Amino acid sequence: MSTRTLPLLFINLGGEMLYILDQRLQAQNIPVDKAKKADWTEEDRKRVMNDIIITMFNRKFMEELLKPQELYSNKALRTVFERLAHSSIMRLNQASMDKLYDLMIMAFKYQVMLCPRPKDLLLVSFNHLDAIKDFVRDVPSVLNQVDETHRLLIEMYVPLSAGEFHLIRQTLLLFFQDLHIRVSIFLKDKVQSSSGRFVLPTGGPVPHGTEVPGLIRMFDQRGNEVKRVQFPGVGSYTSAVREGSFDLFGNRVTRLGTNMYSVSRPIETQMAGRSKSSAQNAKVNAAPNPLAKEELNLLSRLMGGLEVQSPAHTGFRFRINLFSTDEEEEEALLSRPQELSYEVVNIHAVQDQQTNEELARIMGEFPQEGDPSQQPSSKGEELLAMMDGL
C-alpha cells in the first residue's frame, strides 16, 4: 500500500463535501416561523464555507496530513469530516452526516474508477482545489492557505513515477472495495448497477500516451519493427485528448472532480442489498438535455429544512438535515446496516511508544477538550487529535 495516498483522499473527499454543502446552502429557504429567530443570508453561507476551508487547510494540520502514513479506517476518516463540518455554524445529526459521507465516498470512488491513467488522480485533485479556491476567491488570506497546499501537492506528487501513481490508485481501490452504496443519480444515469457496483464504459478517449487498440507491432532482437498485425477492437475508443495541466493554474482537461451538483436534482442513497422506504417523489422540470433535467433538483430533499440552533459558544447554528423530514432521518439511522455505521470515534494521542513524543508536542499546540483520562485508541489518532484543537 502507498503511504502517499491519504492527502489525495482527504482533499478530494473534502472537495465533494464542499460541493454538496454549498449547493444546498445556496438553495436553502428558511420557513417564515423559523426566520423569526435569525435570517439565513448569503453572508452566512460564505461564513460556513470559509470556516470549513480555513480548518481544512490549516497549516499545521496540512503538515501532519502530508507526512507519509497509511490510510485511516473509514470510521476514523468519517469522524475527521464530521469535526470538519462542525467547525462552522452548521450542525448535522448522525444520520445526515452518514449520508453526506456516503455521497462523498461514492462520488470520489467513481472518479477514481474512471481515471484513464493513475496519474490523472492528480488532475482530479487539482479540479477540486480549483473549485475550493473559487469558493474563497474574495478572502485572500484563506485563498493563500489553499494555494500553499496546492504548491505542496505539486512538489510532492508531480515528480512521482507511473508505478507510484499506480500504487496510490490501488490503495484507494482497496479502501473503496467494500463500499457499494447505491446513489440515485448514478442509478438513473445507468453508471451504477442495482448491487451498488459501477458500470465502466467500453469506449471513449484512451489514456494520454497510448494508442487506440487494434494494432500489434512485433520487433526483432535489435528492436527493429518487423511486422504489424491488426485486429478488431472491442469498444468505440478514440485517440487520447491532450494532457491536462499539472501547474498551479491551467486547463485540467478532465471533468472528473468538478462540481456535478452545480444544478439541483433529487438524490438519495441506499444500502446495497437492503430495501428502504423512499421519500416522497419530487417533480423534475423538463429540459432539453437529459442530464440537465436530472440536475434540476439535486439536493432539494436531501438536506431538508434549515433550522437555527443556539449552541453555547457560537450564538447559533444552522441545522442541516439531509433527508426530507426528521422522521425519515430517524428511520435512516435505525435501518442503517451495522457494517456501515460510523460511530463517533474518540481518539487520543498516546497509542504507541514510538509516536508519544511527537504527538505530545502537537497536542501542546492544539489543546483538546474533554477528559484526558478517557483514551480509546484507533488508527488515525494524529489527524483527529489535531482536529480537536482547530
C-alpha positions as CSV (number, residue, x, y, z in Angstrom):
1,M,0.0,0.0,0.0
2,S,1.1,3.5,-0.7
3,T,1.9,5.9,2.2
4,R,1.2,8.9,-0.1
5,T,-2.5,8.2,-0.6
6,L,-4.1,10.0,2.4
7,P,-3.6,13.6,1.3
8,L,-5.3,12.9,-2.1
9,L,-8.1,11.1,-0.4
10,F,-8.7,13.9,2.1
11,I,-8.5,16.7,-0.5
12,N,-10.9,15.0,-2.9
13,L,-13.4,13.9,-0.2
14,G,-13.3,17.4,1.3
15,G,-14.0,18.9,-2.1
16,E,-17.0,16.7,-2.6
17,M,-18.3,17.7,0.8
18,L,-18.0,21.4,0.0
19,Y,-19.8,20.9,-3.3
20,I,-22.8,19.3,-1.6
21,L,-22.9,21.8,1.3
22,D,-22.5,24.8,-0.9
23,Q,-25.3,23.8,-3.3
24,R,-27.7,23.1,-0.6
25,L,-26.9,26.3,1.4
26,Q,-27.5,28.4,-1.8
27,A,-30.8,26.7,-2.4
28,Q,-32.0,26.7,1.2
29,N,-35.1,28.6,2.1
30,I,-35.9,29.4,5.7
31,P,-39.6,28.9,6.7
32,V,-41.2,32.1,8.0
33,D,-41.7,30.8,11.5
34,K,-38.0,29.9,11.8
35,A,-36.8,33.1,10.2
36,K,-38.0,35.0,13.3
37,K,-35.0,33.6,15.2
38,A,-32.4,34.6,12.7
39,D,-32.2,35.2,8.9
40,W,-30.2,32.9,6.7
41,T,-28.2,35.2,4.4
42,E,-25.6,34.9,1.7
43,E,-23.0,36.0,4.3
44,D,-23.9,33.0,6.5
45,R,-23.4,30.7,3.6
46,K,-20.0,32.2,2.9
47,R,-19.1,32.0,6.6
48,V,-19.9,28.3,6.7
49,M,-17.7,27.6,3.6
50,N,-14.9,29.9,4.8
51,D,-14.8,28.3,8.3
52,I,-14.7,24.8,6.9
53,I,-12.0,25.7,4.3
54,I,-9.9,27.5,6.9
55,T,-9.9,24.5,9.2
56,M,-9.4,22.0,6.3
57,F,-6.3,23.9,5.1
58,N,-4.8,24.8,8.5
59,R,-1.1,24.9,8.0
60,K,-0.1,22.6,10.9
61,F,-3.0,20.3,10.1
62,M,-1.7,20.0,6.5
63,E,1.9,19.4,7.6
64,E,0.7,16.3,9.5
65,L,-1.5,15.2,6.7
66,L,1.2,15.3,4.1
67,K,3.6,13.1,6.1
68,P,3.9,9.6,4.7
69,Q,1.4,7.4,6.5
70,E,-1.1,4.6,6.0
71,L,-4.8,5.3,5.3
72,Y,-7.1,5.7,8.2
73,S,-10.1,3.5,8.7
74,N,-13.5,4.6,7.4
75,K,-14.7,5.3,10.9
76,A,-11.7,7.5,11.7
77,L,-11.9,9.4,8.4
78,R,-15.7,9.9,8.8
79,T,-15.0,11.4,12.3
80,V,-12.5,13.8,10.8
81,F,-15.0,15.1,8.3
82,E,-17.7,15.3,11.0
83,R,-15.5,17.6,13.0
84,L,-14.5,19.5,9.9
85,A,-18.2,20.1,9.0
86,H,-19.0,21.2,12.6
87,S,-16.1,23.7,12.6
88,S,-18.7,26.2,11.2
89,I,-22.0,27.4,12.4
90,M,-23.7,24.4,10.8
91,R,-24.8,21.2,12.6
92,L,-25.7,17.8,11.2
93,N,-27.2,14.9,13.0
94,Q,-25.6,11.4,12.8
95,A,-27.9,10.1,10.0
96,S,-27.4,13.2,7.9
97,M,-23.6,13.1,8.4
98,D,-23.6,9.4,7.4
99,K,-25.5,10.3,4.3
100,L,-23.2,13.2,3.4
101,Y,-20.2,11.0,3.9
102,D,-21.8,8.2,1.7
103,L,-22.2,10.7,-1.1
104,M,-18.6,11.9,-0.8
105,I,-17.2,8.4,-0.8
106,M,-19.2,7.1,-3.8
107,A,-18.6,10.3,-5.9
108,F,-14.8,10.0,-5.4
109,K,-14.8,6.2,-5.9
110,Y,-16.5,6.7,-9.3
111,Q,-13.9,9.3,-10.2
112,V,-11.0,7.0,-9.2
113,M,-12.5,4.2,-11.3
114,L,-13.0,6.5,-14.4
115,C,-9.5,7.9,-14.3
116,P,-7.9,7.0,-17.7
117,R,-4.5,6.5,-16.1
118,P,-3.3,6.6,-12.4
119,K,-1.6,10.0,-12.7
120,D,-4.9,11.6,-13.7
121,L,-5.8,11.3,-10.0
122,L,-3.7,14.4,-9.5
123,L,-5.8,16.3,-12.1
124,V,-9.0,15.2,-10.3
125,S,-7.5,16.6,-7.1
126,F,-6.5,19.8,-8.8
127,N,-10.0,20.2,-10.1
128,H,-11.3,20.0,-6.5
129,L,-8.6,22.5,-5.4
130,D,-9.5,24.9,-8.2
131,A,-13.2,24.8,-7.1
132,I,-12.3,25.3,-3.5
133,K,-10.2,28.4,-4.4
134,D,-13.2,29.8,-6.2
135,F,-15.2,29.5,-3.0
136,V,-12.8,31.7,-1.2
137,R,-11.6,34.0,-4.0
138,D,-12.8,37.1,-2.1
139,V,-10.8,36.1,1.1
140,P,-7.1,36.5,0.2
141,S,-5.8,35.0,3.5
142,V,-7.8,31.8,3.0
143,L,-7.0,31.7,-0.7
144,N,-3.3,31.8,0.2
145,Q,-3.8,28.8,2.5
146,V,-5.3,26.7,-0.3
147,D,-2.6,27.9,-2.8
148,E,0.1,26.9,-0.4
149,T,-1.4,23.4,-0.1
150,H,-1.7,23.2,-3.9
151,R,2.0,24.1,-4.3
152,L,3.0,21.4,-1.7
153,L,0.9,18.8,-3.7
154,I,2.6,19.8,-6.9
155,E,6.0,19.5,-5.3
156,M,5.2,16.1,-3.7
157,Y,3.2,14.3,-6.5
158,V,4.2,15.6,-9.9
159,P,7.7,14.1,-9.8
160,L,6.3,10.6,-8.9
161,S,6.7,7.8,-11.4
162,A,3.8,6.0,-13.1
163,G,4.4,3.0,-10.9
164,E,4.0,5.1,-7.7
165,F,0.7,6.5,-9.0
166,H,-0.5,3.0,-9.8
167,L,0.2,2.0,-6.2
168,I,-1.7,5.1,-5.0
169,R,-4.7,4.1,-7.2
170,Q,-4.6,0.5,-5.9
171,T,-4.5,1.7,-2.3
172,L,-7.6,3.9,-3.0
173,L,-9.5,1.0,-4.6
174,L,-8.7,-1.2,-1.6
175,F,-10.1,1.5,0.6
176,F,-13.3,1.6,-1.5
177,Q,-13.8,-2.0,-2.4
178,D,-16.4,-3.0,0.2
179,L,-18.4,0.2,-0.2
180,H,-21.3,-0.4,-2.6
181,I,-23.9,2.3,-1.6
182,R,-26.5,3.0,-4.3
183,V,-26.9,6.6,-5.2
184,S,-30.0,7.6,-7.2
185,I,-28.2,9.9,-9.7
186,F,-25.8,7.1,-10.6
187,L,-28.6,4.6,-10.9
188,K,-30.6,6.9,-13.1
189,D,-27.6,7.6,-15.4
190,K,-27.1,3.8,-15.6
191,V,-23.5,4.1,-14.3
192,Q,-24.3,2.0,-11.2
193,S,-25.9,-1.4,-11.0
194,S,-28.6,-2.4,-8.6
195,S,-25.9,-4.1,-6.5
196,G,-24.2,-0.7,-6.0
197,R,-21.3,-1.5,-8.3
198,F,-20.2,0.9,-11.0
199,V,-20.6,0.1,-14.7
200,L,-17.5,1.2,-16.6
201,P,-17.7,2.4,-20.2
202,T,-16.0,0.4,-23.0
203,G,-15.2,3.3,-25.2
204,G,-14.1,7.0,-25.3
205,P,-10.6,8.5,-25.4
206,V,-7.7,6.3,-24.5
207,P,-5.3,7.4,-21.8
208,H,-2.7,10.0,-22.7
209,G,0.4,8.5,-24.2
210,T,-1.4,5.4,-25.5
211,E,-3.0,4.4,-28.8
212,V,-6.4,3.1,-29.8
213,P,-6.5,-0.7,-29.5
214,G,-6.3,-2.6,-32.8
215,L,-2.6,-2.9,-33.8
216,I,0.1,-5.3,-32.7
217,R,3.7,-4.5,-33.5
218,M,6.4,-7.2,-33.5
219,F,10.1,-6.4,-33.1
220,D,13.3,-8.3,-33.6
221,Q,16.2,-8.7,-31.2
222,R,17.7,-5.4,-32.3
223,G,14.5,-3.5,-31.5
224,N,13.5,-3.0,-35.2
225,E,9.9,-3.4,-36.1
226,V,9.4,-6.4,-38.4
227,K,5.7,-7.0,-38.6
228,R,2.3,-5.4,-37.9
229,V,-1.0,-7.2,-37.3
230,Q,-4.3,-5.5,-37.0
231,F,-7.3,-6.8,-35.0
232,P,-10.8,-5.6,-34.5
233,G,-11.0,-3.7,-31.2
234,V,-13.8,-4.1,-28.7
235,G,-15.5,-0.8,-27.8
236,S,-15.6,2.5,-29.6
237,Y,-12.3,4.1,-28.5
238,T,-10.9,7.3,-29.8
239,S,-7.5,9.0,-29.7
240,A,-6.2,10.4,-26.5
241,V,-7.0,14.1,-25.7
242,R,-4.2,16.4,-24.7
243,E,-2.7,16.1,-21.3
244,G,-4.1,18.3,-18.5
245,S,-2.0,20.9,-16.8
246,F,-0.3,20.0,-13.5
247,D,0.6,23.6,-12.7
248,L,-0.9,25.8,-10.1
249,F,-3.2,27.3,-12.8
250,G,-4.2,25.7,-16.1
251,N,-6.7,23.6,-18.0
252,R,-7.0,20.2,-16.3
253,V,-8.9,18.9,-19.5
254,T,-10.7,16.2,-17.5
255,R,-14.1,17.0,-16.0
256,L,-13.6,14.4,-13.2
257,G,-13.5,16.2,-9.9
258,T,-15.6,19.2,-11.0
259,N,-18.9,20.1,-9.3
260,M,-21.6,17.8,-10.5
261,Y,-24.0,19.5,-8.1
262,S,-23.9,22.9,-9.8
263,V,-27.6,22.5,-10.7
264,S,-30.0,20.8,-8.3
265,R,-31.6,17.4,-8.8
266,P,-33.2,14.9,-6.4
267,I,-30.7,12.3,-5.0
268,E,-30.8,9.7,-2.3
269,T,-28.5,6.9,-1.1
270,Q,-29.5,3.3,-0.3
271,M,-27.5,0.4,1.2
272,A,-26.9,-2.3,-1.4
273,G,-28.8,-5.4,-0.7
274,R,-31.4,-3.7,1.6
275,S,-34.8,-2.3,0.9
276,K,-35.7,1.1,2.2
277,S,-38.8,3.2,2.1
278,S,-38.2,6.1,-0.2
279,A,-39.0,9.7,0.4
280,Q,-41.8,11.4,-1.4
281,N,-41.0,11.8,-5.1
282,A,-40.0,15.2,-6.4
283,K,-41.2,16.5,-9.7
284,V,-38.4,17.2,-12.1
285,N,-38.6,20.1,-14.5
286,A,-38.2,19.3,-18.2
287,A,-35.1,20.4,-20.1
288,P,-33.7,19.5,-23.5
289,N,-30.6,17.9,-22.0
290,P,-31.4,14.7,-20.1
291,L,-28.5,15.3,-17.7
292,A,-29.7,18.9,-17.1
293,K,-33.2,17.5,-16.5
294,E,-31.8,15.2,-13.8
295,E,-29.8,18.0,-12.2
296,L,-32.7,20.5,-11.6
297,N,-33.4,19.4,-8.0
298,L,-30.2,17.8,-6.9
299,L,-30.3,18.2,-3.1
300,S,-33.8,19.7,-2.8
301,R,-34.9,17.0,-0.4
302,L,-31.6,15.6,0.7
303,M,-30.7,18.2,3.2
304,G,-34.2,19.1,4.3
305,G,-35.1,22.2,6.3
306,L,-32.5,24.5,7.7
307,E,-33.1,25.1,11.4
308,V,-31.5,27.8,13.6
309,Q,-29.9,26.3,16.7
310,S,-28.3,28.0,19.8
311,P,-25.1,26.4,20.8
312,A,-23.1,27.6,23.8
313,H,-20.2,29.3,22.0
314,T,-21.1,30.5,18.6
315,G,-24.5,32.1,19.3
316,F,-26.5,29.9,16.9
317,R,-26.0,27.1,14.5
318,F,-27.9,26.1,11.3
319,R,-29.0,22.5,11.4
320,I,-28.9,20.8,8.0
321,N,-31.0,17.6,7.5
322,L,-30.0,15.5,4.5
323,F,-33.5,14.0,4.4
324,S,-36.9,15.3,3.6
325,T,-38.2,15.1,7.1
326,D,-36.9,14.4,10.6
327,E,-38.8,11.2,10.6
328,E,-37.0,10.0,7.5
329,E,-33.7,10.9,9.1
330,E,-34.5,8.9,12.2
331,E,-35.6,5.9,10.1
332,A,-32.4,6.0,8.2
333,L,-30.4,6.0,11.4
334,L,-32.3,3.0,12.7
335,S,-32.2,1.0,9.5
336,R,-28.5,1.6,8.6
337,P,-26.5,-1.7,8.5
338,Q,-24.1,-2.2,11.3
339,E,-21.1,-2.6,8.9
340,L,-21.8,0.9,7.5
341,S,-22.4,2.5,10.9
342,Y,-19.8,5.2,11.5
343,E,-20.0,5.5,15.3
344,V,-18.2,8.5,16.8
345,V,-14.5,7.7,17.2
346,N,-12.8,9.4,20.2
347,I,-9.1,9.3,19.7
348,H,-6.2,10.2,21.9
349,A,-2.6,10.7,21.1
350,V,-0.8,8.1,23.1
351,Q,-1.4,4.8,21.3
352,D,2.2,3.6,20.8
353,Q,5.5,4.4,22.3
354,Q,7.1,5.4,19.0
355,T,4.8,8.4,18.4
356,N,4.3,9.6,22.0
357,E,6.9,12.4,22.0
358,E,5.8,13.9,18.6
359,L,2.1,13.7,19.4
360,A,2.6,15.3,22.8
361,R,4.2,18.3,21.1
362,I,1.3,18.5,18.6
363,M,-1.2,18.3,21.4
364,G,0.5,21.1,23.3
365,E,-0.1,23.3,20.3
366,F,-3.6,22.1,19.8
367,P,-5.1,21.5,23.2
368,Q,-8.1,19.1,23.3
369,E,-11.3,19.5,25.2
370,G,-12.8,16.7,27.3
371,D,-11.5,14.2,29.9
372,P,-7.9,13.2,29.1
373,S,-8.4,10.1,31.2
374,Q,-10.6,8.5,28.5
375,Q,-8.2,7.3,25.9
376,P,-9.6,4.9,23.3
377,S,-7.1,4.0,20.6
378,S,-7.6,3.8,16.9
379,K,-5.8,4.3,13.7
380,G,-5.9,8.0,12.6
381,E,-5.2,9.4,16.0
382,E,-2.8,12.1,14.9
383,L,-5.2,13.8,12.5
384,L,-8.2,13.5,14.8
385,A,-6.2,14.8,17.8
386,M,-5.2,17.9,15.7
387,M,-8.8,18.3,14.5
388,D,-10.0,18.6,18.1
389,G,-7.9,21.7,18.6
390,L,-8.7,23.5,15.3
